[in-house]
Amino acid sequence: MGNENSEGTKSLAALIDDPMNYLSREMSMLKFFRRVLFEATNMETPLLERVRFLSILGSGLDEFFMVRVGGLAMGIDNDKERFYFEGMTPQKQLREIRKEAGKIIAEAHECFYEMIKPQLDEAGISIYHYDELNKAQKSRVDGYYKEVIFPVLTPLAFDPGHPFPYISNLSYNLAVVVEDQEGVRHFARLKVPGSLPHFLPCKKAAYDPSPRVKNYRKHDFVWISEVIMANLADLFPGMIIIEAHPFHVVRNAEIELQGLEVMDLLEVMEESVRRRRFGSVVRLVVSSEMPDYVLKILVDNLNVESQFIYTYDNPVLFRSLSQLSQIDRQDLKYRQFIPVIPEAFQFDRDASPEQFFSVIRENDVMLHHPYESFDPVIEFLHNAAIDPNVMAIKQTLYRAGHNSPVVKMLLQARRDYGKQVAVLVELKARFDEESNIEWAKLLEQEGVHVTYGLLGLKTHSKIALVVRKEGDHIRRYVHMATGNYNHTTAKLYEDIGMFTSDEAIGADATDLFNYLTGYSAKENYRKLMVAPVQLRDKIVELIHQEIAQHKKHGDGRIILKMNALVDGEMIRLLYKASQAGVKINLIVRGICCLRPGVEGLSENIQVLSVIGRFLEHSRIYYFHNHGDEIIYLGSADLMPRNLNQRVEVLFPVENQEMIRHLRDDVLEVYLREDLKGWRMQPDGSYERPVPPEGRDLVDVHRYFLINR
């Protein structure tokens, strides 16, 4: 019978090898977008937060098309699996993506127009069409048009004397048809400047005495595209405006670099960012009112395949809704909170660097963001900068963001105190390349030793090392984290960081930076797991160890929390662990290619996804190990790119109180039966649990805010 036993059912090995038991990464990502869309429709979520979720959905879909759809269209298989997950070829996936993404975007439009827009209006935030404005409102926006918008508009004609204009990635445009005095029609493209607000105020916000808005300021907006269309005659004098239609372009951003040929990575990344603007079009969004002849001009000249054209009534540029979500209406948002400073770091303002470092010397200190403040991380670098006993500072930067206090501390250490500072700036951090390039140049100008990462690898680890002279000895202080050194996202992302002065970890950190900045070929680390060196092998070893412990003692337990689970080898191992009887809980925010609850394969595996106020971002790897518990934290998800093509770090938690805290006060909270989360079903769908009678489901983010 080969792969079947005598009863005709598949063998355990055959179940593991069946491609249908590995879900499509792309389809799983679209299911994640559905969970985000749910939050936009959820009446329990504050109104402006629902607007924010629609904006997040728009940005996520743009990136999905730029990267995943772009890669599929190019035939790129970055995961390099031996078989197609769910038996889906790239061509089949593109067909399924069009079908499912089209539904999601259509439902997002329905959510905006049928739910959110009327509710915003009821709350005193109104979005008008231009022809709905009164005389005073039109005068105001027309004046803004003449003073601000008109000078930056550049109409680009298309005719035998003018080649079809280049249309940049993510641009929002107007396709304009005009008629000259001889009755000949002409086409022009007009880009709506991305530097201008998508929604223009019709008047100064004023207090509204009506009970419906409770004396909050009333905000009236009009779409910028409609203001431009109403004033097109100024741009085309002497011409008759026949029609104008908005359209949105998304280009393929999956530009592959020939890493081994790179002589100057900084120059190559600058060129890569430029080339991205010229990728093939993978999504063209147009209005259903656009006539066929105008659409044909776009399609023919942009070389757009029909499968990449999306048509909607009054299409919304969803990512632009972030502007509305930032309106100062706290009654329509989550309640504000102030992250707490851990007791260990509650110093007086004039505390010395010695006092700060003595805390870490005494005990490891853990920070759970955003519930606990990111300030101690900045203070760590500040104290390292001003402390005369600190000899060197080394750090990785992946997404530092704009106006970064972390970078400012590094610059201060070098410029004002003459410290030896070495920084690895990852230039290949997708869509943050330009920001990181600027930081790298600035750091270099101030004398910081800057490296740009390893050829063929992306440095995704988050680690900072401070080398300090203490008496006749050298002591190393290390901060490691699951999230970026970014003070802005630290308020929005759920992440965990840890300070330690552990000698072995300090030595490992030194070896890691030698690997990143020099020519070290070190393959063994004392305590850290480092990809692509030995992290994969170590996790494989830990899963096998848990299987062995379960066979011996019957108490096997694995809890893994991450952003995505894609790697085929890891999924196969988790299936084997489940078949051996190990109880497995997976907390996976986004993509999960594993099928839980399949008889004979994964009935011991449960998968949970949490979507809410904060972006779940921490990675926690827990193994029961018959009571001698093992926990690692770090930057790595179980994806081929993280394990094979990135420099990642997982670090151990060895303090017993921290282990207890992570197990009982963090992980077990996520695993509560009454948690407001999404349970993955064997078919890959997700369901929310039914609330217990007379009680609400537990919001994990609210729970952690209350129980800080």
C-alpha positions in Angstrom: 0.0 0.0 0.0 3.1 2.3 0.2 2.0 5.4 2.1 -1.2 3.8 3.5 -1.6 1.3 6.3 -3.8 -1.8 6.1 -6.9 0.2 7.1 -6.4 2.6 4.1 -5.5 5.6 6.2 -2.4 7.6 5.6 0.7 6.7 7.7 2.2 9.2 10.1 5.1 9.8 7.7 2.7 10.3 4.7 0.7 12.9 6.7 3.9 14.8 7.4 5.0 14.7 3.7 1.6 15.6 2.2 1.9 19.2 0.7 -1.8 19.7 1.5 -0.8 19.9 5.2 1.3 23.0 4.6 -0.8 26.0 4.0 0.0 28.6 1.4 2.0 31.5 2.8 0.2 34.0 0.6 -3.3 32.8 1.5 -2.4 32.7 5.2 -1.2 36.3 4.9 -4.6 37.3 3.3 -6.3 35.6 6.3 -4.3 37.9 8.5 -5.5 40.9 6.6 -9.1 39.6 7.2 -8.4 39.6 10.9 -7.2 43.2 10.7 -10.3 44.1 8.7 -12.4 42.6 11.4 -11.0 45.2 13.9 -12.0 47.9 11.5 -15.6 46.6 11.5 -15.7 45.8 15.2 -18.0 48.2 17.1 -16.1 47.4 20.3 -13.0 49.1 18.9 -13.0 53.0 19.3 -13.9 54.7 16.0 -10.7 56.4 15.2 -8.8 53.2 16.0 -11.0 51.4 13.5 -9.9 54.1 10.9 -6.3 53.3 11.9 -6.9 49.6 11.3 -8.2 50.4 7.8 -5.0 52.4 7.2 -2.9 49.5 8.5 -4.8 47.2 6.1 -4.1 49.5 3.2 -0.3 49.7 4.0 -0.2 46.0 4.5 -1.8 45.2 1.3 0.4 47.6 -0.6 3.5 45.9 0.9 2.0 42.4 0.2 1.6 43.3 -3.5 5.0 44.9 -3.7 6.8 42.0 -2.2 4.8 38.7 -2.2 2.8 39.3 -5.4 5.8 40.9 -7.0 8.0 38.0 -6.1 5.5 35.5 -7.5 5.1 37.4 -10.7 8.9 37.3 -11.1 9.0 33.6 -10.3 11.0 34.3 -7.2 10.8 31.6 -4.5 12.6 33.1 -1.5 11.6 30.2 0.7 13.2 27.6 -1.5 10.9 24.8 -0.2 11.1 21.4 -2.0 7.4 21.4 -2.8 4.6 23.9 -3.1 2.6 24.4 0.1 -1.0 23.3 -0.4 0.1 22.1 -3.8 -0.2 25.6 -5.2 2.1 26.7 -8.0 2.9 30.4 -8.2 0.4 30.8 -11.1 -2.4 29.2 -9.0 -1.5 31.4 -6.0 -1.7 34.5 -8.2 -5.2 33.5 -9.3 -6.3 32.8 -5.7 -4.7 36.1 -4.5 -6.7 38.1 -7.0 -9.9 36.4 -5.9 -9.4 36.8 -2.1 -7.6 40.1 -2.1 -10.3 41.5 -4.3 -12.9 40.4 -1.8 -11.0 41.9 1.1 -10.5 45.3 -0.6 -14.2 45.3 -1.6 -15.3 44.6 2.0 -12.9 47.3 3.2 -14.6 49.8 0.9 -18.0 48.7 2.2 -16.7 49.1 5.8 -15.5 52.6 5.1 -18.6 53.9 3.2 -21.3 52.0 5.0 -20.0 52.0 8.5 -17.1 54.3 9.3 -17.8 57.3 7.2 -21.4 57.8 8.6 -20.2 57.1 12.1 -17.4 59.7 11.7 -20.0 62.2 10.5 -22.2 61.4 13.5 -19.1 62.1 15.7 -18.4 65.5 14.1 -15.8 64.4 11.6 -17.3 64.8 8.1 -15.8 64.1 4.7 -17.5 65.9 1.9 -17.5 65.7 -1.9 -16.4 69.0 -3.5 -19.9 69.6 -4.9 -21.4 69.3 -1.4 -19.4 72.3 -0.1 -21.1 75.6 0.6 -19.7 78.8 -0.9 -17.5 79.7 2.1 -16.0 76.2 2.2 -15.3 76.2 -1.5 -13.6 79.6 -1.2 -11.4 78.2 1.5 -10.2 75.1 -0.3 -9.9 76.9 -3.6 -7.7 79.4 -1.9 -5.6 76.6 -0.5 -5.4 75.1 -4.0 -4.1 78.3 -5.5 -1.6 79.0 -2.8 -0.3 75.5 -2.0 -1.4 72.8 -4.4 -1.3 74.5 -7.8 2.5 75.4 -7.6 3.5 71.8 -7.0 1.3 70.1 -9.6 3.0 69.0 -12.9 0.6 67.9 -15.6 2.4 65.5 -18.0 1.0 65.2 -21.5 1.0 62.0 -23.6 1.1 62.4 -27.4 3.6 61.8 -30.2 5.7 64.6 -28.9 5.5 63.5 -25.2 6.3 60.0 -24.1 4.0 58.3 -21.6 5.0 59.8 -18.2 6.6 57.6 -15.6 4.2 56.7 -12.8 6.0 56.0 -9.6 5.3 53.3 -7.0 2.4 53.9 -4.6 1.5 57.2 -6.4 -2.0 58.5 -6.4 -2.8 60.0 -9.8 -5.5 61.6 -12.0 -6.0 60.4 -15.6 -7.2 63.6 -17.3 -8.7 63.9 -20.7 -8.9 67.4 -22.3 -10.1 68.7 -25.7 -8.4 71.4 -27.7 -10.0 74.1 -29.8 -10.0 71.8 -32.9 -11.9 69.1 -31.0 -9.0 66.8 -30.6 -8.8 65.0 -27.3 -5.6 64.6 -25.3 -4.5 62.5 -22.3 -2.5 63.8 -19.4 -1.4 62.3 -16.1 -1.4 64.4 -13.0 0.2 63.1 -9.8 -1.4 64.1 -6.5 1.6 65.2 -4.4 2.2 62.7 -1.6 3.6 65.5 0.6 0.1 67.1 0.8 -2.7 65.9 3.1 -5.2 63.5 1.4 -8.1 65.2 3.2 -8.2 69.0 3.2 -9.9 70.9 6.0 -12.9 72.9 4.6 -12.7 75.3 7.5 -10.8 75.8 10.8 -11.9 73.2 13.3 -14.5 74.8 15.6 -16.3 73.7 18.7 -19.7 72.3 17.9 -22.3 72.8 20.6 -24.5 70.0 19.3 -25.0 67.1 21.7 -23.8 64.5 19.2 -20.2 65.7 19.4 -20.2 66.8 23.1 -18.6 70.1 22.5 -15.6 68.6 20.7 -14.1 70.4 17.8 -16.0 69.6 14.5 -13.8 68.7 11.6 -14.9 69.0 8.0 -12.8 67.6 5.2 -12.9 67.3 1.4 -10.9 64.8 -0.7 -7.8 66.6 -2.2 -8.4 64.8 -5.5 -11.8 66.4 -5.9 -10.4 69.9 -5.2 -7.8 69.3 -7.9 -10.4 68.0 -10.3 -12.6 71.0 -9.7 -9.7 73.4 -10.6 -8.3 71.6 -13.6 -9.1 74.5 -15.9 -6.2 76.4 -14.2 -3.8 73.7 -15.3 -5.1 73.4 -18.8 -6.0 76.9 -19.9 -7.8 77.1 -23.3 -8.7 73.5 -23.1 -12.1 71.8 -22.3 -11.9 69.4 -19.4 -13.7 66.3 -20.6 -13.1 64.0 -17.6 -10.7 63.0 -14.9 -10.4 59.8 -12.9 -8.2 58.8 -10.0 -6.0 55.8 -10.1 -3.4 54.2 -7.8 -0.3 52.2 -8.8 1.7 49.6 -6.9 4.9 48.3 -8.4 7.0 45.3 -7.7 9.6 46.1 -5.0 11.2 42.7 -4.9 14.5 43.7 -6.4 17.2 41.1 -6.1 20.8 42.1 -5.5 23.8 40.2 -6.8 25.4 40.4 -3.4 28.7 38.7 -4.3 29.4 41.4 -6.9 28.9 44.3 -4.5 31.9 46.5 -3.9 30.2 49.3 -2.0 27.0 48.2 -0.3 25.9 51.7 0.5 26.0 52.7 -3.2 24.3 49.5 -4.2 21.4 50.0 -1.8 21.0 53.6 -2.9 20.7 52.3 -6.5 18.3 49.6 -5.3 16.0 52.1 -3.8 16.0 54.0 -7.1 15.4 50.9 -9.1 12.4 49.9 -7.0 10.5 52.9 -8.4 10.7 51.2 -11.8 9.4 47.8 -10.9 6.6 46.2 -13.0 3.0 47.2 -12.0 1.5 44.5 -9.8 -1.7 46.4 -8.8 -3.6 49.1 -10.6 -6.6 50.4 -8.8 -9.1 52.4 -10.8 -12.6 53.8 -10.5 -15.5 51.9 -12.1 -16.4 55.2 -13.7 -13.2 55.2 -15.8 -14.2 54.6 -19.4 -12.5 51.7 -21.3 -10.5 54.0 -23.6 -8.8 55.7 -20.7 -8.2 52.4 -18.9 -6.7 51.1 -22.1 -4.2 53.9 -22.3 -3.0 53.1 -18.8 -2.9 49.3 -19.3 -1.1 49.5 -22.6 1.5 52.0 -21.4 2.0 50.5 -18.0 2.1 47.0 -19.4 -0.4 45.8 -16.7 -1.7 42.3 -16.9 -5.5 42.0 -16.5 -5.1 40.0 -13.3 -3.5 43.0 -11.6 -6.3 45.5 -12.4 -8.7 46.2 -9.5 -11.9 48.2 -10.1 -14.1 49.8 -7.4 -16.7 52.4 -7.0 -15.0 55.5 -5.5 -11.8 53.7 -4.6 -10.2 54.7 -1.3 -6.5 55.1 -0.7 -6.7 53.3 2.6 -3.2 54.1 3.9 -4.1 57.8 3.6 -6.7 57.2 6.4 -3.9 57.5 8.9 -4.4 61.2 8.6 -7.9 60.9 10.0 -6.8 58.5 12.8 -4.5 61.2 14.1 -7.2 63.7 14.8 -7.2 64.9 18.4 -10.3 63.2 19.7 -9.4 61.1 22.7 -13.0 60.1 23.1 -12.7 58.2 19.9 -9.4 56.4 20.7 -8.0 53.9 23.1 -7.5 55.4 26.6 -4.0 56.9 26.9 -1.5 55.3 29.2 2.0 56.1 30.4 4.5 53.2 30.2 5.9 52.5 33.7 9.6 52.6 34.5 10.6 49.3 36.1 11.3 49.7 39.8 15.0 48.8 39.3 15.5 51.9 37.2 13.5 54.4 39.2 16.5 56.7 40.0 16.8 60.3 40.8 17.7 62.6 37.9 21.2 63.1 39.1 21.9 59.4 39.4 25.4 58.4 38.3 26.2 55.9 35.5 27.6 53.6 38.2 24.2 53.4 39.8 22.6 52.4 36.5 25.2 49.8 35.7 25.2 48.4 39.2 21.5 47.5 38.8 22.3 45.3 35.8 25.4 43.9 37.5 23.2 42.8 40.4 20.5 41.1 38.3 19.3 40.7 34.8 16.4 43.2 34.1 13.6 42.5 31.7 11.4 45.1 30.0 8.0 44.3 28.5 7.1 47.0 26.0 4.9 49.0 25.6 3.6 48.4 29.1 7.1 49.2 30.4 9.0 52.2 29.1 11.6 52.2 26.4 13.4 55.0 28.3 15.8 52.7 30.2 17.2 51.6 26.8 18.0 55.2 25.9 19.4 55.8 29.4 21.6 52.7 29.0 23.2 54.3 25.9 23.2 57.8 27.6 25.1 56.5 30.6 27.5 54.6 28.4 28.2 57.8 26.5 28.9 60.0 29.6 30.6 57.4 31.8 34.4 57.8 31.7 34.8 54.1 32.5 33.0 53.0 29.3 35.6 52.1 26.7 33.4 51.0 23.7 29.8 50.9 22.5 28.6 48.5 19.8 25.1 48.2 18.4 23.0 46.9 15.6 20.4 49.1 14.0 17.6 47.7 11.8 14.7 50.2 11.9 15.8 53.1 14.0 13.1 55.5 12.6 13.3 59.2 12.2 14.6 61.6 14.9 16.0 58.6 16.7 17.1 59.3 20.3 19.1 56.0 20.1 21.2 57.3 17.2 21.5 60.7 19.0 23.0 58.9 22.0 25.5 57.1 19.8 26.5 60.3 18.1 26.8 62.0 21.5 29.1 59.2 22.7 31.4 59.7 19.8 31.2 63.4 19.2 31.0 64.8 22.8 32.9 62.1 24.7 35.3 60.6 22.2 34.0 57.0 22.8 34.8 54.2 20.5 31.5 53.5 18.8 30.8 50.8 16.3 27.4 50.4 14.7 26.0 48.0 12.2 23.3 49.7 10.1 21.3 47.3 8.1 20.8 49.0 4.8 18.6 46.2 3.5 15.8 46.8 6.1 12.9 46.7 3.6 11.2 50.1 3.0 13.5 51.7 5.7 16.5 51.7 3.4 16.5 55.5 2.7 16.2 56.3 6.4 19.0 53.9 7.3 21.2 55.2 4.5 20.9 58.7 6.0 21.7 57.5 9.5 24.7 55.6 8.2 26.1 58.6 6.5 25.6 60.9 9.5 27.2 58.4 11.9 30.2 58.0 9.6 30.6 61.8 9.3 31.0 61.9 13.1 33.7 59.2 13.2 31.5 56.3 14.2 32.7 52.9 12.8 29.8 52.0 10.6 29.4 48.7 8.8 26.5 47.7 6.5 26.0 44.1 7.2 27.2 40.9 5.7 27.0 40.1 2.0 24.0 37.9 1.2 22.6 38.3 4.7 20.3 40.8 6.4 21.2 41.6 10.0 17.9 41.5 11.9 19.3 40.9 15.4 18.7 43.6 18.1 21.7 43.8 20.4 23.8 46.6 22.1 27.1 46.0 23.9 28.8 48.3 26.3 32.4 47.5 27.4 33.2 49.1 30.8 36.4 49.2 32.8 35.8 48.3 36.4 39.0 48.3 38.5 41.5 46.0 36.9 38.8 44.2 35.0 36.6 44.6 32.0 32.9 44.0 32.3 30.5 43.8 29.4 26.9 44.9 29.6 24.4 43.8 27.0 20.9 44.8 26.0 19.1 42.3 23.7 15.5 42.5 22.4 12.8 41.1 20.3 12.1 44.5 18.8 13.9 47.4 17.1 15.8 50.3 18.7 12.9 52.6 17.7 11.4 54.8 20.4 8.2 55.3 18.3 7.3 51.7 17.6 8.3 50.8 21.2 5.0 52.6 22.2 3.0 50.6 19.6 4.6 47.2 19.4 4.5 44.4 22.1 8.2 43.5 22.6 10.5 42.2 25.3 14.0 43.3 26.0 16.6 42.3 28.6 19.7 43.8 30.2 22.4 41.5 31.4 26.1 41.5 32.5 26.4 37.7 32.2 30.0 36.9 31.2 29.2 34.3 28.7 26.6 36.4 26.9 29.0 39.3 27.0 31.6 37.2 25.4 29.1 35.9 22.8 28.1 39.5 22.0 31.8 40.4 21.4 32.1 37.4 19.1 28.9 38.3 17.3 30.1 41.9 16.6 33.5 40.5 15.4 31.4 38.3 13.0 29.4 41.3 11.8 32.2 43.8 11.4 35.2 41.6 10.6 36.0 38.3 9.1 35.2 36.0 12.0 34.1 32.5 11.0 33.1 31.5 14.5 30.6 28.7 14.6 30.1 28.1 18.3 28.5 30.4 20.8 28.3 29.9 24.6 24.7 30.9 25.2 23.3 32.8 22.3 21.7 31.2 19.3 22.9 32.9 16.2 21.5 32.5 12.6 22.6 31.5 10.1 25.3 29.9 12.2 23.6 27.4 14.6 20.2 28.8 15.5 18.3 26.4 13.2 20.2 23.4 14.6 19.7 24.5 18.2 15.9 24.8 17.8 15.8 21.4 16.1 17.8 20.0 19.0 15.4 21.5 21.5 12.3 20.1 19.8 13.9 16.6 19.6 14.9 17.0 23.3 11.2 17.7 24.2 10.0 14.7 22.2 12.5 12.5 24.1 11.5 14.0 27.5 7.8 13.3 26.7 8.5 9.7 25.7 10.3 9.3 29.0 8.1 11.3 31.4 4.8 12.1 29.5 4.9 15.8 30.3 6.1 17.3 27.0 5.1 20.9 26.4 6.2 23.5 23.8 4.9 27.1 23.6 6.2 29.3 20.8 5.2 32.9 20.2 6.2 34.6 17.0 5.1 36.7 14.1 5.1 34.0 11.4 5.6 30.2 11.1 6.6 29.3 7.5 9.7 27.1 7.6 8.9 23.6 6.3 11.5 21.8 8.4 10.2 23.4 11.6 6.6 22.6 10.7 7.6 19.0 10.0 9.3 18.8 13.4 6.3 20.2 15.2 4.1 17.7 13.5 6.4 14.9 14.7 6.4 16.3 18.2 2.5 16.4 18.1 2.4 12.8 16.9 4.7 11.8 19.8 2.2 13.4 22.2 3.9 16.7 23.0 1.3 19.4 23.8 2.1 22.5 21.6 0.7 26.0 21.8 1.6 28.3 19.0 0.9 32.1 19.3 1.4 33.3 15.8 0.2 36.8 14.9 0.5 36.6 11.1 1.3 33.9 8.7 1.0 30.3 9.8 1.5 27.5 7.3 0.9 24.7 9.8 -2.5 23.0 10.1 -3.5 22.5 13.7 -5.9 19.8 15.0 -5.5 17.4 12.1 -6.2 13.8 13.3 -3.0 11.7 13.3 -0.9 14.8 12.5 -1.4 17.8 14.7 -4.3 17.1 17.2 -1.9 18.2 20.0 -1.2 21.6 18.4 -3.3 24.7 19.0 -2.7 28.0 17.1 -3.7 31.4 18.4 -3.5 34.8 16.7 -4.0 38.1 18.6 -4.8 41.3 16.8 -5.5 44.4 18.8 -4.4 47.7 20.2 -0.7 46.8 20.0 1.2 44.9 17.3 2.3 41.5 18.8 6.0 41.4 18.0 7.9 39.4 20.7 9.3 36.0 20.0 9.3 33.6 22.9 10.5 30.0 22.7 9.4 27.9 25.7 10.3 24.2 26.3 9.1 22.4 29.5 12.0 20.0 29.5 10.5 17.9 32.3 10.5 20.9 34.7 14.0 22.2 33.9 12.4 24.9 31.7 14.1 26.5 28.8 13.1 29.9 27.5 14.7 31.9 24.7 13.7 35.4 23.5 14.9 37.1 20.3 14.4 38.5 16.9 13.8 35.3 14.8 10.6 34.0 13.5 10.5 30.4 12.1 10.8 31.4 8.5 13.4 30.3 6.0 14.7 33.8 5.5 15.1 34.3 9.3 16.9 31.0 9.8 19.0 30.9 6.6 19.4 34.4 5.2 19.5 36.7 8.2 21.7 37.3 11.2 19.3 36.6 14.1 19.9 36.2 17.8 17.9 34.3 20.4 19.1 34.8 24.0 18.3 32.6 27.0 16.3 33.7 30.1 18.0 32.0 33.0 16.7 33.9 36.0 14.1 31.6 37.6 11.8 34.5 38.6 11.9 35.7 35.0 11.1 32.2 33.7 8.2 32.0 36.1 7.0 35.4 35.0 7.2 34.7 31.3 5.4 31.3 31.8 2.7 32.3 34.2 2.2 36.0 33.8 2.7 36.3 30.0 2.3 33.1 28.0 -0.5 31.6 30.1 -2.4 34.8 29.8 -2.3 34.4 26.0 -3.5 30.8 26.4 -6.6 31.6 28.5 -9.8 30.0 27.1 -11.6 33.3 27.5 -9.0 35.4 25.6 -10.1 37.7 22.8 -8.1 36.1 20.1 -8.4 34.0 16.9 -8.2 30.2 17.1 -6.9 28.6 13.9 -9.0 25.7 12.5 -7.7 22.6 10.7 -8.7 24.1 7.3 -6.6 27.2 7.9 -9.6 29.4 8.8 -9.8 31.4 12.1 -12.6 31.6 14.6 -13.1 33.8 17.7 -14.2 32.1 20.9 -17.7 32.5 22.2 -17.7 34.7 25.4 -18.5 32.8 28.6 -22.1 33.5 29.7 -22.4 36.8 31.5 -18.7 37.7 30.9 -16.6 39.5 28.3 -13.6 38.0 26.5 -10.3 39.1 28.0 -8.4 41.7 25.9 -4.8 40.7 26.4 -3.5 44.2 25.9 -5.9 45.8 28.3 -5.0 43.0 30.8 -1.3 43.7 30.7 -2.0 47.5 31.0 -4.0 46.9 34.2 -1.6 44.3 35.6 1.7 46.1 35.0 
